[in-house]
């Protein structure tokens, strides 16, 4: 479930070891909203991307104006039991609230080489480190790499990388 970056930061400041134990070696995806200047009319062009397809179910989703972080983990019983699904609808493990994201957009999985992301044949594509993924071809993730799912930009962190980022922001 996505939580505000501030909540993660506060947990880190209170007890870094307890936070490390909570993460238990699992990676984290960080969403930080883009800093876009308002248009001359004062409206925000990104308002078009706030379309919600939630099938009437309220599920915490990434997208909008608050920095959020989510642990990469399986949270639902669905057909993809070994995969952490990413998409716009509430039946995904990680919900991205943006109409540029397909209903079932991509999945993450732990392979022998580490965590990978795979585009599921999405309408607007998935990028890792600025390179567009080939559909159904896994791309290995490294801590700190930028991942773009549709128009949503995320940063992938290992547990160690996430804790290091929190520490650098605390002292920086």
N, C-alpha and C positions, 0 to 999 in steps of 0.2 A: 504494500500500500504506500503510495507516495506521501511523503511528509515534507514540511517546509525545511529548507536548508538551515534556517535559524534554529529550528528544533534540534537538528543534527549537531549544529555548532554548539548549542547549549549543553547537549549531552557530552560532547567531547570536552568542553571546558569543565564540566562537573566531574567526570571520571573517564579518561581516555581508555583505560583497561576494560572497564565495563562495556563501553561502546564497541571495542574490538571484539569482546566476547559475544556481544549481541549480533555482530555481523558474521561471526563464525566462518571467516574465510570466503564469504559470498561477495561477488562483485556488486557495484552500485552504478546506476545510471543517474546522471545529474542533468537537470533541465534548468537553464538560466534564460529567462525571456530576453529576446533581442532588444537592444536599445535602438529603437527607430524613432527619428524625430517626427513630430506631428506634421501633417500636410498643411498647406497654406490655409485651408478651410478649417483647420483645427480638428478634423476627424482623423481617426486612425484607420489606415488602409487594412490593417490586420483584422479589423472587425469582421470581415468577410470569412475569416477562418474560425469563427466561434460557433459554427453549426454543430449541433450535438446529435449523435445517433446513439442513444443509450437504451432504446427499447423500453422506456419507462422505468428503468432501474437506475438508481443513483449510486454510482461507483466513483471513488476518487480517481481523478484523471490528471494527466500531465498536459499542460497547455494553458496559456493565459499569462497573467502578469506576475506570478510569484515563483521564485526559485524553489524547485522541489528536487528531492532525491528519492529513489526507490531501490530497494534491494532486488537484485535479479534472482527471482525464485519462483517456483511453481506455486500458484495460489488457488487454482481451480481444478475441478475434475472435468476434463474435456478430452476430446479425441487425441490430442497431442500430449500424451502423458509424460514423455521425456523431454519435451520442449517447452520453453517459456515463450508464450505467444505474445505478440505485440500488434495492436490494431486499434481501430476507432470504437468498436463496440464493446459492451460490458462483459462479453464472454471471453475476453482476452485476459491474460495474466497482468499485462501492463497496458493500460488504456491511455491513448494519446488523443486528446480532445482537439482535433483539427480536421477539417474536411479534406485536406491534402493527404491524409492517412487513410489507407484502405481499411475496410472492416476487419480483415485479417491480412496484415501487411508483411510481417516478417516473424522470425522466431530466433531465439538464442538457445544454444545448447552447449553442453560441456563435452568436448571431444578429447582425444589423447593429447592433442596439441594445446588444449586450453579452451576457453570460451570462444565460440564463434557466433556470427550472425548470418542469417540466410534470408534473402528476399523471397517472399512467397509468390511472386508474380504480381506485385502491387502495381497500381495505376501510375503512381508518381515516383517510384524507385526508392532505393536505399543506397546510401553512400557511406563508406568508411575511409576516413582520412582524405576526403575529397575525390575518391574514386568510386564511380557507380558500380554496384554489384551486378554480376550476371545472375539472372533468376535461378534459384535453387542451387547456387554455388556458394558454399560457406566461405566466410572471410574471418580469419583469426583476429581477435581483438587484443590490443595492448593497452595498458593503463594510460589514461590521458588522451586517448584517440577520440576524435570527433566523429560522431555517428549522426547521419541525417536520415530521418524517416519521413518521407514526404517533405514537408516544409519545416518540420520540428527538428531542431538541432539539440543533440545530447552529447554528454561526455561520458565515456565508459571509464570506470576506475576499478582496479582490484581493491580488495579491502585495505591493503597497505597504501596504495596510491590515494585512496579516499581519505584515510587518516592523515597522510602527509599533506594533502591539500587543505584539510581543516586546520592542521597545525600551522601551515604557512600563512593562512588567512588570520589566524589568531595572533601571530607574532608580527605580521606584516603591516 
